[in-house]
């Protein structure tokens, strides 16, 4: 049971050529690092429903979900996470830092300047290398 990955949904929320990232709050694993907004899937929900719920709770927004872009399983010393990253477009609301330490709309050119957890690194490289995501 201890080896069972924690399932996480994360949104790549784009608007006007910028991508929304959030800062992990104090007291959390990887506090102070940046991440793509989302969170842990609850037992009674789909991974898509999880992302809708988390974005509403953390940022007060609703999104139109696109395809699952990538799924990453990463083993940390204290846990293993399986993160499914979805493309998304802001549909309703203006993001507010409700359950995160901050948020930023970043460009392709400055995404790599922010420090993210190791599980996100491959996706960050892909986003920086491919301008089509930002159109």
Buried (B, 14 or more C-beta within 10 A) or exposed (E): EEEEEEBBBBBBBBEEEBBBBBBBBEEEEBEEBBBBBBBEBEEEBEBBBBBBBBBBEBBBBEBEBEEBBBEBEBEEEEEBBBBBBBBBEBEEEEBEBEBBBEBBBBEBEEBBEBEBBEBBEEBBEEBBEEEEBBE
